[in-house]
Amino acid sequence: MAGTSLFGSRPLRSHMGMTLDHTMLRVEDLDESLDWYTTHLDYEEKGRWEAETFTNVFLGPKNVHDDGALLELTYNHDGRSYTMGDAWGHIAVRVEDVTEAYHELMDEGVADYRPPEENPGYAFVKDPDGHEIEIVQRDHGARYSLDHTMIRVEDADAAIGWYARKLGYVPAGRWESETFANYFMADPDAAEEAMTVELTYNYDGRTYEMGDAWGHLAARVDDLEAGWASLMERGAEEYRDPESCGNNYAFTKDTDGHEIEIVTS
């Protein structure tokens, strides 16, 4: 998706460029979760970071695109449990045929949740921790590669503006119904295989609980210091600056309090 900045004629990549890199979620049994994702979605381990108190494992399809996002599973060693909350919604993965893929998963013993017969064009399953995984039909991207991550927002205008102004994203699709709307935002310079963020806005004015089972979205930059400086110039929240994170990464928050990690390539 090539494009120019909403704030001028320069290409966004030359200004900042923040393609979504990964989505992090927390799991209570790392071995069980790894078995589930490697068995049912054919993911493979792409990287791992072992700390004294936690383990991060990055997963994705074998032939994931260079701009494709990974799934980060975080396991805390203290045996804690988590609350799901409802501010985070789901991750979505791509297949060529939703019905075929869903029933393959059923044959493998994945629990029946929301079959495609009820939702033409998509379906849902859950992983061992109860994280919802949407299966969507796409003609691009590796099988089961991450297509989008859905989060819920309380003010659609503010949320869309944040992702446009702070990250340089542009609208990548929308779907409006009688009770809610979905707005997709993406880095315009990323490949079609990159992950988008889906902002879900319910018209009834409800509020949401963040919970802690979901962690964050991560956006990738070429230069951490320059990317962080650009965010600060645009008025992003200074949540965890690069220095406080060992100059390895940094965190800001969007208008609804969703954590956005900034990482380097």
N, C-alpha and C positions, 0 to 999 in steps of 0.2 A: 504494500500500500504506500506508494510514493505520495508525497504531498508537501505543502509549504506551511509555514507557521501561521497560526491564527493571529499572530501579533506582528506580522511583517512578511516580506517576500523571501527571506532567507530560508533554506531548507532546515527543518527541525534538527536533523542529525548533526549539522554543523553547529547548531546552537547548544544542544544538550543531548538528546537521544536517550530515552529511558524505556527500553523494551522490557516487558515483564519476564523475569528470570525464573522465579519459582513461587510456589505456594507452600506455606508451612502449616502442618497440623500436628497435634500432639496425640500420642498413642500410649495406652497403658500396658501393652504387652508387645514389645518390639518384635520378637520372633514370630508371634502370631500375625502381626501386621505385615511383616516382610513376606511371610509365606502366602498371605492372601493376595498381595499385589503382584508378586512374582508368579504365582500360580494362575490367577484368574485374569490379570491384565497383561501378563507376559512382560512385566517390568524387569529391569536389571539394575543392579546397584551401580550408580555413576560416581559416587563419592561418599565419604564418611568422615565425620569429625568426632573424636572421642575426647571428652573433657572429664574432669573429676566427678562432676555431678550429673552430667547428661550426655546423650549420644544423639548426633544428627546424621541421618542417612538420606541421601539423595537418590531418587528413583526415576526411571523413565523408560520408554520403549528403546529397543536396541538401536533403531535407525531414526531416533529423534532428530529433527531439523536443528541446524545451528542456532536458529532464533527460537526454537521450541523451549517451552518452560518445563521445569522438573518439579517433582513432588518431594518436599522435604518432610520426613517423619522425625519428630522430636520425642525422645524417650528420656524422662527424668528418672534418675536412679533411686529416688526415695520412695517409689511405689505410690505416688499420689494418684488420685482420681480427678476427673475433670467434669465441669458443667458445660453443656453444649451451647446454651444461649440461643438466641434467634437473630442476632445481628449479622452473623455469617450464615450463608445459605448452603452452597454446594460447590464442588468442582465438577466440570463437565469434560468428558473424554469423547474422542471422535471414532466413529466406525463407518463403514460403507453401507451397512444394512443394520438398522437398529433392532428389528425384530429377530433377525438371525443371531446377532450378538447377545441379546438379552436371553434368549432361550438356550444358547450355549452355556451361559453363566448359570442358568437354572439347572441344567444337566450336570454341571460341576458341583452343585450343592450350595450355590449362593442363594440366600433367602429371597423369596418373592416379595417385592416391595411395591413398585408402581410399573406395571407392564405396559408395553407399547400399545396394546389393544385399548387401553384407557387413554393414552396420550399419543395420538398419531404423530410420528416423526421424532419422538423421544421417549425415554424411559428412565427409571431410577432404580439403583440398588444402594445398599449400605455396606460399608466396610466393618470390620470387627468392633470398632469403637463407635459405630453409629453415624459416622460422617456420610452424608448423602453424596452419591456420585451419579450425575446425569449422563446418560448415553445419548449422543446426538449424531445425526447423520450428516456426514461431510464427504466431499469428493477430493479432499486434500489432507495432507498430514499423515503421519504414521498412525497405525491402528492403536487406539487407546491413548494417543497423545493428548495433552491437556489443551482443550479448546477455549475454555473460559473459567473464571472463578466468579461466583455470584455473591455479592454482599448487599445487605439491605441498608437503605438510607432514609433519613427522616425529612430531608429537604432536597428534592431532585435538582432544582436549579443550583443550589449551593454545591452539591456533590459534583454535578457535571462541570460546573465552573472550576472547582478545585482541581479535578483531573486535567482539565484543559489548561488552566493557568499555571499550575505547579509542575505538572509532568509533561506538558506539551501535547497531550493526547487529543485526538479528534473523534467525533462520533463514528462508530463502525456498525451501526444498526440499531433499530428500536422496534419494540412491539408493545402496543397499548391495548389494554382490555377495559372492561367496564369498571374493574376494581383496582387495577394496578398497571404499572408500566415498567418495561425493562429497557434500559439504555446501555448500549455497549460502547466502551471507550478503548482506544488502542493507540499505540505509538504508530504514527502514519508511515514511518520509514522502515518498520519491521516487515518481515516476510509474512505472507498469508498464514503460514504455519505457526506464527507466534500466538501466545495466549492473549485474550482480551479480558477486561474486567466488566462484569455485568452489574449494573446498578439497578436494584429493584426498589421501586417506590410504590407503596400502598397508599391509596387515596384517603383512607379513613383516619389518617393522622396518628397512627399508633407509634409507640416508642419501642425500643428494643434493648435487650440485655446482651452484653458482649459475650459473656461466658469466657472460658479459657481453654476449651478443647481445640478451637481454631487459633492460629497464631498470627500470621501476617502474610502479606503479599511482598514480593521483592522485585525491585526494578534495577536493571543493570545499566551502569554507566562506564565510559572508557576511563574516566579520571574521577576518583572519589572526591578529592578536594574541590575540583571545579564543579562537579555535579551538586555537591552540598552547598557551595557558594551560590549557585544559581537558584537553588531552592530557597535559601535564606533571602536572596534578593527579591524573590516573588512572594515573600511573606509566609512561607511554610513554617509549621511549628518546629521549634528546636527541641526535640524530644531526647534523642541520644546522639550527640554529635560524634564525628569521626574520632576525635581524640579520646573520648570516653569509651570507645569501642576498639582501642588499640590501633586506630587508623586502618582497620580492616573492613569496616562497614559502618553504617549509621542508620538511624531511624527517625522518621517523622510520623505524623498522624494526619489522616484526612479529616474532613469536617464532622464525621460521625465517630471519630476515635479509632478507626481501623488503623493498625500499625502498618507502615510502609517502610520496608528495609531498602537501603540503597547499597548495592554491591558493585564490585568491579568485575570486568569480563574475566 
